Amino acid sequence: MRTLRRFFLALLAGAAFLGAAAVQAQVPLDRAALQRLVNQVPDAARRAQLQHVLDQLPATIDKAALQSLAVQVTQVLQGRKTSPATTSPAAAPKVLALYDNPAGTPWDKLGFAYTIMLRNLLGHFDAQVDLVPVQQYAAGQMEGYTATFYLGAIYDNPLPPAFLADAATTASPLVWFKYNIWQLAWNPQYNFTATRGIEYKGLRGMNALPTAAAPAPGFFDTVKYKGLDFVKYYQYDAGRNQINGDPDMGWAAIADAAKATQVVPVVNSATQEALPYVLRSGNFWYVADLPFSFIGPRDRYLVLADLLHDMLGIEHAESHKAMVRLEDVGAMVSVTAMKTLSDYMGARRIPFSVAVIPRYVDALGVYNGGVPQEVPLSQATNLQKALNHARAKGGEMVMHGFTHQYGKMRNPHTGVSGDDYEFWNIVDNAPVQEDSAAWAYGRLSNGLTDMKALGLNPIAWEAPHYHTSGTTARTAPQLFSTTYQRAVYFTADKPDFFAPVSKDFSVGQYYPYAIGKDFYGQRVLPENLGNIEYDISSIDPTSNYNYTADDIVTNAKYAKAVRDGFASFFFHPFWLEPTLGVPGFEDFKKTLEGITALGFTWVAPSSVR
């Protein structure tokens, strides 16, 4: 609410002669003293605005709320408060991310997991982000930040009075997600509806309980934004009578159109009823959902990714870039397939990258008649030919793990490079036994040394199957300035997913744009569209679904709703193998052509800033 900010500035004008220590002692803690300061404002129009703000304060406002105002004024007088409206666009924002952190339940860390995902998106804006449990909030704390985000992830988690008092009065940007807003909106002490122009009504969920006969009775599942229908995931497991999804939606409405506006609506696809999905009142935002659960490439998560520009007051120019990467390129790659793909892109001046597995290992001899096989890059003549040809056509190198498999273990498939995980025990869903910074550094360093010995200087690294331990992720920036991938994040570096209380969570995240620094300190280039897949389960049981060129291009259409959203996908060269009987090359061309037709510009990963 901008008028409240002017109120604070007026207090500054009326008390500028006071020193900082005097301010601490003399800032008033009663309505009459605040009124006297407002009366001193010489400008009649501003005085009227300030009087309106003062009149909106509830008659029964308590000492904590007045103290909150006093703390905010003190911070202004001491020069610690910066108005977002006057902050230089080049200045990195400082953000406070608050989350629910209860004690004694299995879900204690769920809010933290979602807040990690928010923190990662804020890395697109080079934000300095402090992640703080809301229970630790101190009066006036949000006034030291460019913006504050509160993720209401735990239903009815008690919120501290200091936070509620500040949320009721702050003029700084505050974004509130989903739960617990009733503690502010339904408490007459905070006069929420009159101040913000928003009436909070409650929660809306499923239209009816799902059954095996009627598994999808409907809920508010379609977010309307920029002419597209963004989905909220839902799936019903009849065997377990379990909903896989997050059907709850906060139900808020505009009470005063002069103060509040609907930014984005959400629709119940079964009934066509619409509710506000995002509401705004000045610098106060309410998001009716937690758009970090069950995310996908056409998900309402992308709506938030775009709106963060507005929430932070940082405008990025409309810009839509595209990237393509050839994936899992190791010693057994087909030189013919690589040349075909490289020539096609080179002729059309489409920059691309190649995800290189430096060392091929078939630890159990699965593809070598039962005889273990290992081929270092220095002896992989076909791979060298393919990579040199790709470089000549504009291809850049990405290091895709070291061996892209783990020891002599089926992790989980064959123990062969390209098939399995390397930096995570996916069978037990735990870090590998050797997991440490030294172990991860050694493997990454070995791969980098092998590539550099042949003049193959990778511009980034990519984790096998986009999955490492937290320790490996924190170690990678010591050797690579950039990672090019999606990523998995954990609420602890040594997670316990089965603890009865305060169990850990892992969350997978993709990005529609580049991230300057993520939770693990990595600079991340996005891959956000997925990859072409074919159901060849009769040949390979692990390849058992279809994902088409049309799917990829449709995903790109949704990514374009983000004002600086990328279209980034990858493709496996082995889909050109004639024995598979799939239209791999035709679909690859169709994907490139479809993304180009949408207006994206193809760029080399090394050019992304």
C-alpha positions as CSV (number, residue, x, y, z in Angstrom):
1,M,0.0,0.0,0.0
2,R,1.9,3.1,-1.3
3,T,0.1,5.5,1.0
4,L,1.5,3.8,4.1
5,R,5.0,4.2,2.7
6,R,4.3,7.9,2.3
7,F,3.1,7.9,5.9
8,F,6.5,6.6,7.0
9,L,8.3,9.2,4.9
10,A,6.1,11.9,6.4
11,L,7.1,10.8,9.9
12,L,10.7,11.1,8.7
13,A,10.1,14.6,7.5
14,G,8.4,15.6,10.8
15,A,11.2,14.1,13.0
16,A,14.3,14.4,10.9
17,F,16.0,16.4,13.6
18,L,16.0,13.5,15.9
19,G,19.1,11.3,16.2
20,A,18.9,7.6,15.8
21,A,19.1,7.0,19.6
22,A,16.4,9.6,20.2
23,V,14.2,8.0,17.6
24,Q,14.3,4.7,19.4
25,A,13.0,6.4,22.6
26,Q,10.6,8.9,21.0
27,V,8.7,7.2,18.2
28,P,5.1,7.2,19.5
29,L,3.3,4.2,20.6
30,D,-0.2,5.7,20.7
31,R,-2.7,6.9,18.1
32,A,-2.8,10.5,19.4
33,A,1.0,10.9,18.9
34,L,0.8,9.5,15.4
35,Q,-2.1,11.9,14.6
36,R,0.0,14.9,15.8
37,L,2.8,13.9,13.4
38,V,0.4,13.6,10.5
39,N,-1.0,17.0,11.3
40,Q,2.5,18.5,10.9
41,V,2.7,17.5,7.2
42,P,2.5,20.8,5.2
43,D,1.3,19.4,1.9
44,A,-2.5,19.2,2.1
45,A,-2.9,16.3,-0.5
46,R,-0.3,14.2,1.2
47,R,-1.7,15.0,4.6
48,A,-5.1,13.7,3.4
49,Q,-3.5,10.5,2.1
50,L,-1.8,9.9,5.4
51,Q,-4.9,10.7,7.3
52,H,-6.7,8.0,5.3
53,V,-4.0,5.5,6.2
54,L,-4.2,6.4,9.9
55,D,-8.0,6.1,9.8
56,Q,-7.7,2.6,8.5
57,L,-5.8,1.4,11.5
58,P,-8.2,-0.7,13.7
59,A,-9.6,1.0,16.8
60,T,-8.3,-1.9,18.9
61,I,-4.8,-2.0,17.5
62,D,-2.5,-3.5,20.1
63,K,0.9,-2.5,21.3
64,A,2.7,-5.1,19.1
65,A,1.2,-3.6,15.9
66,L,2.1,-0.1,17.0
67,Q,5.6,-1.3,18.0
68,S,5.9,-2.8,14.5
69,L,5.2,0.6,13.0
70,A,7.7,2.2,15.3
71,V,10.4,-0.3,14.3
72,Q,9.7,0.4,10.6
73,V,9.9,4.2,11.2
74,T,13.2,3.8,13.1
75,Q,14.7,1.8,10.3
76,V,13.7,4.6,7.8
77,L,15.3,7.2,10.0
78,Q,18.5,5.1,10.3
79,G,18.6,4.8,6.6
80,R,18.2,1.1,6.4
81,K,15.0,1.1,4.4
82,T,15.0,1.4,0.6
83,S,11.9,2.0,-1.4
84,P,11.5,-0.6,-4.2
85,A,10.2,2.2,-6.4
86,T,13.6,4.0,-6.2
87,T,15.9,1.0,-6.1
88,S,18.2,0.9,-9.1
89,P,17.2,-1.7,-11.7
90,A,20.8,-3.0,-11.6
91,A,20.7,-3.5,-7.9
92,A,20.3,-7.1,-6.8
93,P,17.1,-7.5,-4.7
94,K,17.3,-8.7,-1.1
95,V,14.5,-11.1,-0.4
96,L,13.1,-12.6,2.8
97,A,11.6,-16.0,2.2
98,L,9.5,-17.2,5.2
99,Y,8.2,-20.8,5.6
100,D,6.2,-22.9,8.0
101,N,8.4,-25.0,10.2
102,P,6.3,-26.8,12.8
103,A,7.7,-29.4,15.2
104,G,6.6,-33.0,15.9
105,T,5.0,-33.9,12.6
106,P,6.2,-35.8,9.5
107,W,5.7,-32.6,7.4
108,D,7.9,-30.3,9.4
109,K,10.3,-29.7,6.4
110,L,7.8,-29.6,3.6
111,G,7.6,-25.8,3.7
112,F,11.4,-25.6,3.6
113,A,11.4,-27.8,0.5
114,Y,9.0,-25.5,-1.4
115,T,10.9,-22.4,-0.2
116,I,14.1,-23.9,-1.7
117,M,12.3,-24.0,-5.0
118,L,11.2,-20.3,-4.7
119,R,14.7,-19.4,-3.7
120,N,16.0,-21.0,-6.9
121,L,13.6,-19.1,-9.1
122,L,14.7,-15.9,-7.4
123,G,18.2,-16.7,-8.6
124,H,17.0,-15.5,-12.0
125,F,17.0,-12.0,-10.5
126,D,20.4,-12.4,-8.8
127,A,18.5,-12.1,-5.5
128,Q,20.1,-12.4,-2.1
129,V,17.6,-14.7,-0.4
130,D,17.4,-15.4,3.3
131,L,15.3,-18.5,4.2
132,V,13.8,-18.1,7.6
133,P,11.2,-20.1,9.5
134,V,8.2,-17.8,10.0
135,Q,8.3,-18.7,13.7
136,Q,11.6,-16.9,14.0
137,Y,10.3,-13.7,12.4
138,A,11.2,-10.5,14.3
139,A,9.1,-7.3,14.4
140,G,10.0,-5.0,11.5
141,Q,12.2,-7.6,9.8
142,M,10.6,-7.4,6.4
143,E,11.3,-3.7,6.1
144,G,15.0,-4.5,5.6
145,Y,14.2,-6.3,2.4
146,T,13.2,-5.5,-1.2
147,A,10.4,-8.0,-0.9
148,T,9.1,-10.7,1.5
149,F,7.5,-14.0,0.5
150,Y,5.6,-16.2,2.9
151,L,4.8,-19.8,1.9
152,G,1.8,-21.1,3.8
153,A,2.5,-24.8,3.3
154,I,1.2,-26.2,6.6
155,Y,-2.5,-25.8,7.3
156,D,-3.2,-23.7,10.4
157,N,0.4,-23.3,11.4
158,P,0.3,-20.6,14.1
159,L,1.9,-17.4,12.9
160,P,3.7,-15.0,15.3
161,P,1.9,-11.7,16.2
162,A,4.9,-9.7,15.0
163,F,4.6,-11.2,11.5
164,L,0.9,-10.6,11.3
165,A,1.2,-7.0,12.6
166,D,3.8,-6.3,9.9
167,A,1.9,-8.1,7.2
168,A,-1.2,-5.9,8.0
169,T,0.7,-2.6,7.7
170,T,3.8,-3.0,5.5
171,A,4.0,-1.0,2.3
172,S,6.9,-3.1,1.1
173,P,6.1,-6.0,-1.4
174,L,4.7,-9.0,0.5
175,V,3.6,-12.1,-1.4
176,W,1.5,-14.6,0.6
177,F,0.9,-18.1,-0.7
178,K,-2.1,-20.3,0.1
179,Y,-2.7,-21.3,3.8
180,N,-3.0,-19.4,7.0
181,I,-4.1,-16.0,5.6
182,W,-7.2,-16.4,7.7
183,Q,-5.1,-15.6,10.8
184,L,-4.7,-12.1,9.3
185,A,-7.9,-11.7,7.3
186,W,-10.3,-12.9,10.0
187,N,-8.8,-11.1,13.0
188,P,-10.5,-7.7,13.3
189,Q,-7.4,-6.3,15.0
190,Y,-5.7,-6.1,11.6
191,N,-8.6,-4.6,9.6
192,F,-7.4,-6.7,6.6
193,T,-10.4,-6.3,4.2
194,A,-10.7,-2.6,4.7
195,T,-7.0,-2.0,4.3
196,R,-6.3,-4.4,1.4
197,G,-9.7,-4.5,-0.3
198,I,-9.6,-8.3,-0.3
199,E,-12.1,-10.6,1.4
200,Y,-10.8,-14.0,2.4
201,K,-13.6,-16.6,2.4
202,G,-11.9,-20.0,3.0
203,L,-10.6,-23.0,1.1
204,R,-12.1,-24.8,-1.9
205,G,-11.1,-28.4,-2.7
206,M,-12.6,-31.3,-4.7
207,N,-16.1,-31.0,-6.0
208,A,-16.8,-34.4,-4.5
209,L,-14.8,-37.3,-3.1
210,P,-13.3,-39.4,-6.0
211,T,-14.2,-43.0,-6.4
212,A,-13.2,-45.8,-8.7
213,A,-16.4,-45.2,-10.7
214,A,-15.9,-41.4,-10.7
215,P,-12.1,-40.8,-10.3
216,A,-12.1,-37.2,-11.4
217,P,-15.0,-35.2,-9.9
218,G,-13.1,-31.9,-10.5
219,F,-11.6,-29.0,-8.7
220,F,-10.0,-25.6,-9.5
221,D,-7.4,-27.0,-11.8
222,T,-7.0,-24.6,-14.7
223,V,-5.1,-21.3,-14.4
224,K,-5.9,-18.8,-17.2
225,Y,-2.9,-16.7,-18.2
226,K,-1.9,-15.0,-21.5
227,G,-4.4,-17.0,-23.5
228,L,-3.3,-20.4,-22.2
229,D,-4.7,-22.9,-19.8
230,F,-2.1,-23.9,-17.3
231,V,-2.8,-27.1,-15.4
232,K,-2.7,-28.2,-11.8
233,Y,-1.7,-31.8,-11.6
234,Y,-4.2,-34.4,-10.4
235,Q,-4.3,-38.2,-10.4
236,Y,-6.4,-40.6,-8.4
237,D,-5.1,-44.0,-7.2
238,A,-8.2,-46.1,-6.8
239,G,-6.4,-49.0,-5.4
240,R,-5.1,-47.0,-2.5
241,N,-8.0,-44.5,-2.5
242,Q,-5.4,-41.8,-2.6
243,I,-5.3,-38.5,-4.4
244,N,-1.9,-37.6,-6.0
245,G,-2.2,-33.9,-6.2
246,D,-2.9,-30.7,-4.3
247,P,-6.5,-29.8,-4.9
248,D,-6.9,-27.1,-2.1
249,M,-7.3,-23.6,-3.4
250,G,-7.5,-20.4,-1.3
251,W,-10.8,-18.6,-1.8
252,A,-10.5,-14.9,-1.8
253,A,-12.5,-12.2,-3.5
254,I,-12.3,-8.5,-4.3
255,A,-14.1,-6.4,-1.7
256,D,-13.0,-3.0,-2.9
257,A,-12.1,-2.7,-6.6
258,A,-10.4,0.6,-5.9
259,K,-7.8,-1.2,-3.8
260,A,-7.5,-4.7,-5.2
261,T,-7.4,-6.3,-8.6
262,Q,-7.5,-9.9,-9.9
263,V,-4.2,-10.6,-11.7
264,V,-4.9,-14.2,-12.8
265,P,-8.1,-16.4,-12.5
266,V,-8.4,-20.1,-11.9
267,V,-11.2,-22.2,-13.2
268,N,-12.9,-25.4,-12.0
269,S,-12.9,-27.3,-15.3
270,A,-15.9,-29.4,-14.2
271,T,-18.2,-26.6,-13.2
272,Q,-16.6,-23.6,-15.0
273,E,-16.7,-21.6,-11.8
274,A,-13.8,-19.1,-11.6
275,L,-12.0,-17.7,-8.6
276,P,-9.0,-15.3,-8.3
277,Y,-5.8,-17.3,-8.5
278,V,-3.6,-14.2,-7.9
279,L,-4.9,-11.0,-6.3
280,R,-3.0,-7.8,-5.8
281,S,-3.5,-4.8,-3.5
282,G,-0.7,-2.3,-4.0
283,N,2.4,-4.2,-3.0
284,F,0.4,-7.0,-1.3
285,W,-0.1,-10.2,-3.3
286,Y,-2.1,-13.2,-2.5
287,V,-1.5,-16.5,-4.5
288,A,-4.2,-19.0,-3.8
289,D,-2.0,-22.0,-4.3
290,L,1.5,-23.3,-3.7
291,P,2.7,-23.6,-7.3
292,F,5.6,-25.8,-6.4
293,S,3.8,-29.0,-5.9
294,F,3.6,-31.6,-8.8
295,I,5.0,-29.2,-11.4
296,G,5.2,-30.0,-15.1
297,P,6.0,-28.2,-18.4
298,R,2.5,-26.7,-18.8
299,D,2.0,-26.1,-15.1
300,R,0.8,-23.0,-13.2
301,Y,4.3,-22.9,-11.9
302,L,5.2,-21.0,-15.1
303,V,2.7,-18.3,-14.2
304,L,4.5,-17.6,-11.0
305,A,7.9,-17.7,-12.8
306,D,6.6,-14.9,-15.0
307,L,4.9,-12.9,-12.3
308,L,8.0,-12.8,-10.1
309,H,9.1,-9.9,-12.4
310,D,6.1,-7.9,-11.3
311,M,6.3,-9.0,-7.7
312,L,9.9,-7.8,-7.4
313,G,9.5,-4.8,-9.7
314,I,12.2,-6.0,-12.0
315,E,11.3,-6.0,-15.6
316,H,13.2,-8.2,-18.1
317,A,12.7,-7.5,-21.8
318,E,10.6,-9.9,-23.8
319,S,13.2,-12.3,-25.1
320,H,12.7,-16.0,-26.2
321,K,15.8,-18.1,-26.8
322,A,16.0,-21.8,-27.7
323,M,18.7,-24.4,-27.0
324,V,19.1,-28.0,-28.2
325,R,21.5,-30.6,-26.7
326,L,22.5,-34.0,-28.1
327,E,22.4,-36.4,-25.1
328,D,24.3,-39.3,-23.6
329,V,27.1,-39.2,-26.2
330,G,29.7,-41.8,-25.2
331,A,32.1,-44.3,-26.7
332,M,29.5,-46.4,-28.3
333,V,27.8,-43.6,-30.1
334,S,26.9,-43.9,-33.8
335,V,29.2,-41.6,-35.8
336,T,26.7,-41.7,-38.6
337,A,23.9,-40.5,-36.4
338,M,26.0,-37.8,-34.9
339,K,27.1,-36.5,-38.3
340,T,23.5,-36.5,-39.6
341,L,22.3,-34.4,-36.7
342,S,25.3,-32.1,-36.7
343,D,25.2,-31.5,-40.4
344,Y,21.5,-30.7,-40.3
345,M,22.0,-28.1,-37.5
346,G,25.2,-26.7,-39.0
347,A,23.5,-26.1,-42.4
348,R,20.7,-24.2,-40.7
349,R,23.1,-22.2,-38.4
350,I,21.5,-23.7,-35.3
351,P,23.9,-23.7,-32.4
352,F,23.8,-26.8,-30.3
353,S,25.7,-28.7,-27.5
354,V,26.8,-32.3,-26.9
355,A,26.5,-34.0,-23.5
356,V,29.7,-36.1,-23.4
357,I,30.3,-39.1,-21.2
358,P,34.1,-39.1,-20.9
359,R,34.5,-42.7,-19.9
360,Y,32.4,-45.7,-21.0
361,V,32.0,-48.5,-18.4
362,D,30.0,-51.7,-18.8
363,A,30.9,-53.0,-15.3
364,L,29.0,-56.3,-15.6
365,G,29.6,-57.0,-19.3
366,V,25.9,-56.6,-20.0
367,Y,26.5,-55.5,-23.6
368,N,29.8,-57.3,-24.1
369,G,29.0,-61.0,-23.7
370,G,29.4,-61.0,-19.9
371,V,32.9,-59.5,-20.1
372,P,33.4,-56.2,-18.3
373,Q,34.5,-53.4,-20.6
374,E,35.9,-49.9,-20.0
375,V,36.8,-47.4,-22.7
376,P,38.5,-44.1,-21.7
377,L,38.0,-41.1,-23.9
378,S,41.6,-41.3,-25.2
379,Q,40.8,-44.7,-26.8
380,A,37.2,-43.9,-27.9
381,T,38.1,-43.2,-31.6
382,N,34.5,-43.1,-32.8
383,L,33.5,-40.7,-30.1
384,Q,36.4,-38.5,-30.9
385,K,35.4,-38.4,-34.6
386,A,31.8,-37.6,-33.7
387,L,32.8,-34.8,-31.3
388,N,35.3,-33.2,-33.7
389,H,32.7,-33.2,-36.4
390,A,30.1,-31.7,-34.1
391,R,32.5,-28.9,-33.1
392,A,33.2,-28.1,-36.7
393,K,29.4,-27.6,-37.2
394,G,29.1,-25.3,-34.2
395,G,28.6,-27.8,-31.3
396,E,29.7,-27.0,-27.8
397,M,30.8,-29.6,-25.2
398,V,29.0,-30.3,-22.0
399,M,30.4,-32.9,-19.5
400,H,27.7,-35.4,-18.6
401,G,29.1,-37.0,-15.5
402,F,32.3,-39.0,-15.6
403,T,31.0,-42.5,-16.3
404,H,27.3,-42.0,-16.0
405,Q,27.0,-45.2,-13.9
406,Y,28.1,-46.3,-10.4
407,G,30.7,-49.0,-9.8
408,K,29.5,-52.6,-10.3
409,M,26.0,-51.9,-9.2
410,R,22.8,-52.0,-11.3
411,N,21.8,-48.5,-10.4
412,P,19.1,-49.3,-11.3
413,H,19.3,-50.9,-14.7
414,T,22.5,-52.3,-16.2
415,G,25.6,-50.7,-14.6
416,V,26.4,-49.4,-18.1
417,S,27.3,-45.8,-18.9
418,G,24.3,-43.8,-20.0
419,D,21.8,-46.1,-18.4
420,D,22.4,-45.6,-14.7
421,Y,22.9,-43.0,-12.0
422,E,26.4,-42.0,-10.9
423,F,26.2,-39.6,-8.0
424,W,23.1,-41.1,-6.3
425,N,22.0,-44.5,-5.2
426,I,18.6,-44.6,-6.8
427,V,17.9,-48.1,-5.7
428,D,18.0,-47.1,-2.0
429,N,17.2,-43.5,-2.7
430,A,20.2,-42.3,-0.7
431,P,23.6,-40.9,-1.3
432,V,26.2,-43.4,-2.5
433,Q,28.5,-44.9,0.2
434,E,31.5,-42.8,-0.9
435,D,29.5,-39.5,-1.0
436,S,31.8,-36.7,0.0
437,A,33.1,-33.5,-1.4
438,A,36.5,-35.1,-2.1
439,W,34.9,-38.1,-3.9
440,A,32.7,-36.0,-6.1
441,Y,35.6,-33.6,-6.8
442,G,37.8,-36.5,-7.9
443,R,35.3,-37.9,-10.3
444,L,34.4,-34.5,-11.8
445,S,38.1,-33.6,-12.1
446,N,38.9,-36.9,-13.8
447,G,36.3,-36.4,-16.5
448,L,37.4,-32.8,-17.0
449,T,41.0,-33.8,-17.3
450,D,40.2,-36.5,-19.9
451,M,38.2,-34.0,-22.0
452,K,40.8,-31.2,-21.8
453,A,43.5,-33.6,-22.8
454,L,41.9,-33.8,-26.3
455,G,41.0,-30.1,-26.5
456,L,37.4,-30.7,-25.6
457,N,36.7,-27.8,-23.1
458,P,33.2,-28.2,-21.7
459,I,31.2,-25.0,-21.2
460,A,29.1,-26.7,-18.5
461,W,28.4,-29.9,-16.7
462,E,25.2,-31.9,-16.5
463,A,24.4,-34.5,-13.8
464,P,23.5,-38.0,-15.0
465,H,19.7,-38.2,-15.0
466,Y,19.7,-34.7,-13.4
467,H,20.3,-36.3,-10.0
468,T,23.1,-35.9,-7.5
469,S,23.6,-35.7,-3.8
470,G,23.5,-32.3,-2.2
471,T,27.2,-32.7,-1.5
472,T,28.0,-33.3,-5.2
473,A,25.9,-30.3,-6.3
474,R,27.7,-28.0,-3.8
475,T,31.1,-29.4,-5.1
476,A,30.5,-29.0,-8.8
477,P,30.9,-25.1,-8.9
478,Q,34.5,-25.6,-7.8
479,L,35.2,-27.0,-11.3
480,F,32.4,-25.7,-13.5
481,S,31.1,-22.2,-13.6
482,T,27.8,-23.5,-15.1
483,T,25.5,-26.4,-15.0
484,Y,23.0,-27.1,-17.8
485,Q,20.1,-29.2,-16.5
486,R,17.1,-29.7,-14.3
487,A,18.0,-30.5,-10.7
488,V,17.0,-32.3,-7.5
489,Y,17.2,-30.5,-4.1
490,F,17.1,-32.0,-0.6
491,T,16.1,-30.6,2.8
492,A,19.4,-32.1,4.2
493,D,22.6,-33.2,2.5
494,K,22.2,-36.6,4.3
495,P,18.4,-36.9,4.0
496,D,16.2,-39.3,6.0
497,F,13.1,-39.8,4.0
498,F,11.5,-42.3,6.4
499,A,11.9,-40.5,9.8
500,P,8.6,-40.5,11.7
501,V,9.1,-36.8,12.6
502,S,10.7,-34.1,10.5
503,K,11.4,-36.4,7.6
504,D,13.4,-35.0,4.7
505,F,12.0,-34.2,1.3
506,S,13.5,-34.1,-2.2
507,V,12.1,-31.8,-4.9
508,G,12.8,-31.8,-8.6
509,Q,12.8,-28.5,-10.4
510,Y,13.1,-27.2,-14.0
511,Y,13.6,-23.6,-15.0
512,P,12.1,-21.6,-17.8
513,Y,15.1,-19.2,-17.7
514,A,18.7,-19.1,-16.6
515,I,19.4,-19.0,-12.8
516,G,22.3,-17.0,-11.6
517,K,22.8,-19.1,-8.5
518,D,20.7,-21.8,-7.1
519,F,20.4,-23.3,-3.5
520,Y,23.6,-25.2,-4.0
521,G,25.5,-22.3,-5.5
522,Q,25.2,-23.5,-9.1
523,R,24.6,-21.2,-12.1
524,V,22.0,-23.1,-14.1
525,L,21.1,-23.1,-17.8
526,P,17.6,-24.3,-18.4
527,E,16.3,-27.5,-20.0
528,N,12.5,-27.2,-19.7
529,L,10.8,-29.0,-22.5
530,G,11.8,-32.6,-22.1
531,N,12.9,-35.0,-24.8
532,I,11.4,-37.2,-27.5
533,E,10.7,-40.8,-26.4
534,Y,9.3,-43.9,-28.1
535,D,7.8,-47.0,-26.6
536,I,10.2,-49.7,-27.6
537,S,9.6,-51.9,-24.6
538,S,9.8,-55.0,-26.7
539,I,13.5,-54.2,-27.2
540,D,14.2,-52.2,-24.1
541,P,11.8,-52.5,-21.1
542,T,13.0,-49.1,-19.7
543,S,11.8,-47.3,-22.8
544,N,8.1,-47.8,-22.4
545,Y,6.3,-44.5,-23.3
546,N,5.9,-42.0,-26.1
547,Y,6.7,-38.3,-25.9
548,T,6.4,-36.7,-29.3
549,A,7.7,-33.7,-31.2
550,D,4.2,-32.2,-30.8
551,D,4.5,-32.5,-27.1
552,I,7.8,-30.7,-27.1
553,V,6.6,-27.9,-29.3
554,T,3.4,-27.5,-27.2
555,N,5.6,-27.2,-24.1
556,A,7.6,-24.5,-25.9
557,K,4.3,-22.6,-26.5
558,Y,3.7,-22.6,-22.8
559,A,7.2,-21.6,-21.9
560,K,6.8,-18.5,-24.2
561,A,4.2,-17.2,-21.7
562,V,7.2,-16.3,-19.5
563,R,8.4,-13.0,-20.8
564,D,12.0,-14.2,-21.0
565,G,11.2,-17.9,-21.2
566,F,13.5,-20.4,-23.0
567,A,12.6,-23.4,-25.2
568,S,15.3,-25.9,-24.3
569,F,15.2,-29.6,-25.1
570,F,17.5,-32.6,-25.7
571,F,17.6,-35.5,-28.1
572,H,19.3,-38.9,-28.0
573,P,21.2,-39.7,-31.2
574,F,20.5,-43.4,-30.8
575,W,16.9,-42.7,-32.0
576,L,18.4,-42.5,-35.5
577,E,19.4,-46.2,-35.4
578,P,17.5,-48.0,-38.2
579,T,17.0,-51.2,-36.2
580,L,14.7,-49.3,-33.8
581,G,12.2,-48.6,-36.5
582,V,11.2,-45.1,-35.2
583,P,11.1,-41.8,-37.1
584,G,13.8,-40.2,-34.9
585,F,15.4,-37.8,-37.4
586,E,12.0,-36.6,-38.8
587,D,10.7,-35.9,-35.4
588,F,14.0,-34.1,-34.5
589,K,13.6,-31.9,-37.5
590,K,9.9,-31.3,-36.7
591,T,10.8,-30.2,-33.2
592,L,13.4,-27.7,-34.4
593,E,11.1,-26.3,-37.0
594,G,8.1,-26.1,-34.6
595,I,10.1,-24.2,-32.0
596,T,11.5,-21.8,-34.7
597,A,8.0,-21.2,-36.0
598,L,7.0,-20.0,-32.5
599,G,9.5,-17.2,-32.7
600,F,12.3,-18.5,-30.6
601,T,15.9,-17.7,-31.5
602,W,18.5,-20.5,-31.3
603,V,21.5,-19.7,-29.2
604,A,24.7,-21.5,-28.0
605,P,24.7,-22.2,-24.3
606,S,28.0,-20.3,-23.8
607,S,26.2,-17.1,-25.0
608,V,23.5,-17.2,-22.3
609,R,24.1,-14.6,-19.6
